[in-house]
């Protein structure tokens, strides 16, 4: 490239710039934190790459970030001597957002300032936040290892285009210069900048340098404004909550404060320091499994990886933080991390610590844990299958809606369930459905309500798979209220008001007539003890797969054998008694089919032939 070129921004960048400028106006001072954070990352990456390429430090091994301002010209510059960028890097990193799900994220922005600030915080504002205070932004950069004439100048007014041109004799690193808007000249004030650096970037591990107001002869002309010491290396007693929160915003690029954090140093056979955070909000792309995730990895304070996923299991992918391990090699790679027994030991320790954090949050701050569950509960449900060793601990953190919940909120733990079990109860009972409303109105719950036995209402598609992985809790086996034959005596609870079991032999003729009429539509017909108010319901065979698991497996492309339900009828219900005495075969057939379709509807599913159901129902109503 020998001449100036003009390029158009990626469409999503245009939209993001417009929304960011308007949505972040009231909190725009965070731009400085974001640009200093980028500069710090660049210095970290240079220090890491210099392990394999020592020549990268030939232009200076003392890494730092310099802030300069000109109140009269209304300019502000942030300069680092870190890794820098090549021309290709500049176009990729400053002209596009190379993130999956970006279009989905843009579509979720509503124009409501408060709501959009939260969403933008989940996405991460980064470099583009500069346009909240600047009319024009210029970037001059050269990547370490490239010749002196390989510098690049990038420039844009944030109006849909950017220009790029070569620069001769550019130093290693990056300089970002902002031409401040007329209403943002406060950010060219030295005292204001110092205050913001101490507020947002005091924890940055590299010195953030500014000119001294009046340097004596022989003294350095610059001084570090920040502490310039990695936060996790400092004693916990010295660190304020505000510093922990700002460090979280630095590593997570999240505008909201974390729910909790844990700062810990392990010494002994293995030596490492961890600083772990539980975010308050789920990122917009939490369910995008292709997105890189993990903790920031340092080895003896040297940055190694941004997203070391090997240190936590996948079901804890929402966690943010830093791990600094003394026992790993500085040249460790992702592949080596997967095979290193040291990493496996640290992973086990960090997993236990995260579960400790969540248990403490649930026990001591239940309202805040309720907020956590709303954001990350579905992810935590993946844990029992992935982490068998910690299955019991994860089970105690799970929350469910039950027949004792006041509303739809998942407010019952398995510990609550066991503590509140009915006399003689030996199972954890649950019912699955497509919605909580359908689960709550399930006819199979009638006998449980009458006997005062709590039932978990499972409406999340993953729930049936989850209880299958758990198997039991504190010796109580999980059991679906619809599975197999049910003897009311085995439910537990009070039998006051429970009708005596029906004499199945006396209903033998009705059962046989129903089997003959319904044929292949059902597996079997039997007299039930499940129902007190409804005429009929559907039951699962002991070995049958539940509807939630069936849908999950079918969606994954697996072919499953066809299964038919068992129709259970309540012989005390007037409709069933009428059916038993019906001599007109056509009317018997209509009532029998309507009973089956009603039971299907109660499951939250449509009848096999809705038109036929309506015709039969209309005939019965008319006649």
Secondary structure as UniProt FT lines:
FT   STRAND          5..8
FT   HELIX           11..23
FT   HELIX           25..27
FT   TURN            28..29
FT   HELIX           30..52
FT   HELIX           54..57
FT   TURN            58..59
FT   STRAND          64..70
FT   TURN            71..74
FT   STRAND          75..80
FT   HELIX           87..95
FT   TURN            100..101
FT   HELIX           102..108
FT   HELIX           113..123
FT   HELIX           126..132
FT   STRAND          134..142
FT   TURN            144..145
FT   HELIX           148..150
FT   STRAND          151..156
FT   STRAND          161..167
FT   TURN            168..169
FT   STRAND          173..180
FT   HELIX           182..188
FT   HELIX           190..200
FT   TURN            202..203
FT   STRAND          207..211
FT   TURN            217..218
FT   STRAND          222..224
FT   HELIX           231..233
FT   HELIX           236..238
FT   HELIX           241..252
FT   STRAND          260..266
FT   STRAND          272..278
FT   TURN            284..287
FT   TURN            289..290
FT   STRAND          295..299
FT   TURN            300..301
FT   STRAND          302..308
FT   HELIX           309..311
FT   HELIX           314..316
FT   TURN            317..318
FT   STRAND          320..325
FT   TURN            330..331
FT   HELIX           334..339
FT   HELIX           341..364
FT   HELIX           366..380
FT   TURN            381..382
FT   HELIX           383..386
FT   HELIX           388..390
FT   HELIX           391..397
FT   STRAND          400..402
FT   TURN            403..404
FT   HELIX           414..419
FT   TURN            423..424
FT   STRAND          427..432
FT   HELIX           436..440
FT   HELIX           443..445
FT   HELIX           446..451
FT   STRAND          456..458
FT   TURN            461..462
FT   HELIX           463..470
FT   STRAND          472..473
FT   TURN            474..475
FT   STRAND          476..480
FT   TURN            481..482
FT   HELIX           488..490
FT   TURN            496..497
FT   HELIX           504..507
FT   HELIX           508..518
FT   HELIX           519..521
FT   STRAND          524..527
FT   STRAND          536..540
FT   TURN            542..543
FT   HELIX           547..555
FT   TURN            556..557
FT   STRAND          566..569
FT   TURN            571..572
FT   HELIX           574..581
FT   HELIX           585..602
FT   TURN            603..604
FT   TURN            608..609
FT   HELIX           610..622
//
